[in-house]
Amino acid sequence: MSPTESTLLQSFLLTPAPLPSIISLSRFTSLFPKPQQSSPHIRTLYRDLQLSRARITDQVERNIQQEVKRGNAQRRVVRRSRREREEEGDDEALIEQQLFGQTSNLPASNPHSLTSIIPAMESAVEDVDDEVRRMEEEIAQLEEEIRATVGSLSDLRYGKFMNKELREQVLEGLGRLESAGQ
């Protein structure tokens, strides 16, 4: 079985990342001048460096998971576009079948097996979840725009304008229209 994106990224980025696998405490201590090598601050510095590496490793692991999700979403988009193209082709095949009867160049039916239906259904669930999430984001954006419009209309109704000179500008514009019409 070929390695997955997650497995590759984890094996190349996370496995060699812990500080003890890069440099031991004794080797780290030997990098300092002889008089400071017995200082307890070196051990503290090593532990701080180790903690910092662990935080970075955790962030890299979260980034890997996000990248895997992004890759899955891209694959779903590709599958969806392929399905749409196949559906377009199905119309052609249906017309051909109606005109000429069953022909050998029509696509063969590939029924799912128990092992192939589960990943297909999981992919479909992810597609639906992704579509629902996008629709919810769009709904939230539209609600925000509607609230802003209603707020602006309310301001207009009660005469509360953000631009205090608006009244004068409108009256001036109307005066110019009247003079141009005469």
Disulfide bonds with the S-S distance in Angstrom:
none
